[in-house]
Amino acid sequence: MIKLFKYCIIILFLYSCDNLINHDPNVKKSSTGICHKKGSQYYKQTKKFKSYGTIKDCLNSGGRLPL
């Protein structure tokens, strides 16, 4: 029973670390393909996204800038 508890704690820890890494990326590409830089108008509102380190990486992946 203690081993199971330890495994659960480890899994929860690893899952939470992954969320910290992707929680606040520099650039978010929305599900509609729009690249939002940190600090832009819709950055915080974008919930379904793929993370990118730079706007250039996002654009190279097929994304576009907001109108």
Protein Blocks (a to p, Z undefined) as FASTA:
>chain_A
ZZmmmmmmmmmmmmmmmmmmmmmcfbdcdfkopacdehiaklmmpmbdcddfbfklmmmn
opacdZZ
